[in-house]
Amino acid sequence: SIFFFITLSNWLGLLPGVGEAITLNGHPAFRPFTADLNGTLAVACVSMFYIQRFAIKESGLLPHLKHYFNGSFKNPMTWFLGAFEILGEFTRIFSLALRLFLNVAIGEIIIAVFAFLGAAAAPLTSLPFVILEMLVGALQAYIFVMLSVMYLAVAVKHHEQHEAEDHAPAAVAAAGA
């Protein structure tokens, strides 16, 4: 559903009158959700919230937190690296949001430039770029969803690896006995 929502939002920006064409008090009257950084940041936050929620549901709160802080808690490096792991989760939010926003915004700018340069023949000069932006809009939605799925897979798989490592010494000891 996120894929279809983002794709539709990207394509809405290609409709005539959407974006900078019609303004009220200097602000666009109609603007697609993904053409605003607040919109893409909201979608990225919701995506990462559910990734964390599913990872906690799969492994539990303490094991999920433990995967950020691998090693002995007596070691200060464990705390240092854990802080970087948590910082990495926040950078994923901004990475998803900025990637989506900038691709949509740059596409709008390119179409506007070629429409301006074409003047009277604006529909003809900007048509190839509108078609290209339709493909880019769907591709960006796909990339957003695939990155979210990969982040979820890493969060859930990480728990399974630790669980297998924790049970491996017990299985070896039981086999030897």
Buried (B, 14 or more C-beta within 10 A) or exposed (E): EBBEEBBBBBBBBBEEEBBEEEEEEEEBEBBBBBBBBEBBBEBBBEBBEEBBEEBBEBBEEEBBEBBBBEEEEEEEEBEEBBEEEEEEBEEBBEEBBBBBBEBBBEBBEBBBEBBEEBEEEBEEBBBEBBEEBBEBBBEBBEBBBEBBEEBBEEBBEBBEEBEEEEEEEEEEEEEEE
